[in-house]
Amino acid sequence: MTMYSYDQVLTDVRDVYEQLTGLPAPKVDLKKPRFPLPRGADPVALVQNEINYLNLYLINSGISLRLSKTPTWTPLAEVYETPDEYVIELELAGMSKDEVAVQQINNILVVRGTRRFRRASEEAQYHNSERIYGTFERLFPLPAYVEADSPKTTLSDGILEITLPKATAASATTTTQSKKSSSRRG
């Protein structure tokens, strides 16, 4: 188990404080603490107790999900098709197209991104934030009749639209015939 130095702990605490509140962390003078420890207090046990309390608070409040690197939220989606296209739409309010990656792997469309907290200004003091920040990932299995190699993406009014053309009758027939011939060989 690696040990944190006191400076690393303070740096991490400052980072978490700033992420949670959106405010700069207060400066701490190590030489003149505002609240010195009482005589005979075990500083290690005291710090461990505070860490345990903070962990419980973060877990119970759901804030720990916001700070996690794993997918923390799931954007709402609609999937529909027209005679010519297969369309997937995701609600991504407050995100730009550069913050989203779309790729196709084994006939599954993978959409990943990260919504980051942005302060309105240096002077802004947030009283409440109900938006979910962090990473997301959505997987959409694609039907065989979709040309998955040529998705077209647009982001407008907080909606990411991914349009995939349907295979034409000629290419669908060719694909079906090649699948049948390969299954006969195998």
C-alpha positions in Angstrom: 0.0 0.0 0.0 1.4 3.4 -1.0 1.4 6.2 1.6 0.3 9.7 0.8 2.4 12.6 1.9 0.6 15.3 3.8 1.1 17.6 0.8 -0.5 15.1 -1.5 -3.5 14.7 0.8 -3.9 18.5 1.0 -3.7 18.8 -2.8 -6.3 16.1 -3.3 -8.6 17.6 -0.7 -8.3 21.0 -2.4 -9.1 19.4 -5.8 -12.2 17.6 -4.5 -13.3 20.8 -2.6 -13.1 22.9 -5.8 -14.8 20.2 -7.9 -17.7 19.9 -5.4 -18.2 23.6 -4.7 -16.9 25.3 -7.8 -15.0 27.7 -5.5 -11.3 28.1 -4.9 -10.2 26.1 -1.9 -9.2 28.2 1.1 -5.5 28.5 1.7 -4.0 26.7 4.7 -1.0 28.0 6.6 0.7 24.9 8.0 2.8 26.9 10.4 -0.2 28.7 12.0 -3.2 26.4 11.9 -6.5 28.0 12.7 -7.7 24.9 14.7 -4.7 23.2 16.3 -5.1 19.6 17.6 -5.8 19.2 21.3 -2.9 17.8 23.3 -2.7 14.0 23.3 -4.9 13.7 20.1 -3.7 11.1 17.6 -3.4 13.0 14.3 -3.4 9.8 12.2 -6.6 8.5 13.8 -8.2 11.9 13.5 -7.4 12.1 9.8 -8.6 8.5 9.2 -11.9 9.3 10.9 -12.3 12.4 8.7 -11.5 10.4 5.6 -14.1 7.8 6.6 -16.7 10.5 7.2 -15.9 12.1 3.8 -16.2 8.7 2.0 -19.6 8.0 3.5 -20.8 11.5 2.6 -19.5 11.2 -1.0 -21.1 7.7 -1.4 -24.4 8.6 0.2 -24.8 11.9 -1.7 -23.9 10.4 -5.1 -21.1 12.9 -5.6 -18.6 10.1 -5.8 -20.1 9.1 -9.1 -19.4 12.6 -10.5 -15.7 12.2 -9.6 -15.3 8.7 -11.0 -13.5 7.8 -14.3 -16.0 5.1 -15.1 -19.3 5.9 -16.9 -21.4 7.8 -14.4 -24.5 8.8 -16.4 -26.5 7.6 -19.3 -27.9 10.2 -21.8 -31.4 9.5 -22.9 -31.8 8.2 -26.4 -34.3 7.7 -29.2 -33.8 5.1 -32.0 -36.0 5.1 -35.1 -35.8 4.5 -38.8 -37.1 6.0 -42.0 -37.3 4.2 -45.3 -33.7 5.3 -46.1 -32.0 5.7 -42.8 -31.5 4.4 -39.3 -31.3 7.2 -36.7 -30.0 7.4 -33.1 -30.5 10.6 -31.1 -29.0 11.3 -27.7 -29.7 14.2 -25.3 -26.3 15.8 -24.6 -27.1 19.2 -23.2 -24.1 21.5 -22.6 -21.7 19.4 -24.7 -19.9 20.1 -27.9 -19.3 17.7 -30.8 -15.6 17.5 -29.8 -16.5 16.0 -26.4 -18.2 13.0 -28.0 -16.7 10.1 -29.8 -18.7 7.8 -32.1 -17.3 4.5 -33.5 -18.6 1.3 -34.9 -17.1 -2.0 -33.5 -18.5 -5.4 -34.7 -21.8 -3.9 -35.8 -22.3 -2.1 -32.5 -22.3 1.7 -32.4 -20.4 3.0 -29.4 -20.9 6.6 -28.2 -18.7 7.9 -25.5 -18.1 11.3 -24.0 -17.5 13.5 -21.0 -19.5 16.4 -19.7 -17.3 18.7 -17.7 -18.2 21.3 -15.1 -17.6 24.8 -16.4 -17.9 27.8 -14.1 -20.0 30.6 -15.4 -17.4 33.1 -14.1 -14.8 33.4 -11.4 -17.2 35.3 -9.2 -20.1 32.8 -9.6 -21.0 31.1 -6.4 -23.1 28.0 -7.0 -25.9 27.2 -4.5 -27.2 24.1 -6.3 -26.3 21.9 -9.2 -28.5 19.1 -10.4 -26.7 18.3 -13.7 -24.7 15.2 -13.9 -21.1 15.5 -14.9 -18.6 12.9 -15.9 -18.2 10.2 -18.5 -20.8 8.3 -20.3 -20.9 5.4 -22.7 -23.9 4.0 -24.8 -23.8 0.9 -27.0 -26.3 0.4 -29.8 -26.5 -2.9 -31.6 -27.0 -2.2 -35.3 -29.3 -4.2 -37.6 -27.6 -6.0 -40.5 -29.3 -3.9 -43.2 -27.5 -0.7 -42.0 -24.3 0.6 -43.6 -22.5 1.0 -40.3 -19.2 2.2 -41.8 -20.6 5.6 -42.8 -22.4 7.3 -39.9 -23.2 11.0 -40.2 -23.3 13.0 -36.9 -24.8 16.4 -36.1 -25.2 18.2 -32.8 -27.8 20.8 -32.5 -29.8 22.2 -29.6 -28.2 19.6 -27.2 -29.3 16.6 -29.4 -26.6 14.4 -31.0 -28.1 12.8 -34.1 -26.3 9.9 -35.7 -27.7 8.9 -39.1 -26.8 5.6 -40.7 -27.9 4.9 -44.3 -29.7 1.7 -45.0 -28.1 -0.7 -47.4 -29.4 -0.5 -50.9 -31.2 -3.5 -52.3 -28.3 -4.5 -54.5 -25.7 -4.3 -51.7 -28.0 -6.1 -49.3 -28.4 -8.9 -51.8 -24.6 -9.1 -52.3 -24.1 -9.1 -48.5 -26.7 -11.8 -48.0 -25.3 -14.0 -50.8 -21.7 -13.7 -49.4 -22.9 -14.6 -45.9 -24.7 -17.7 -47.4 -21.7 -18.8 -49.4 -19.4 -18.4 -46.4 -21.7 -20.4 -44.2 -21.8 -23.2 -46.8 -18.0 -23.3 -46.8 -17.6 -23.4 -43.0 
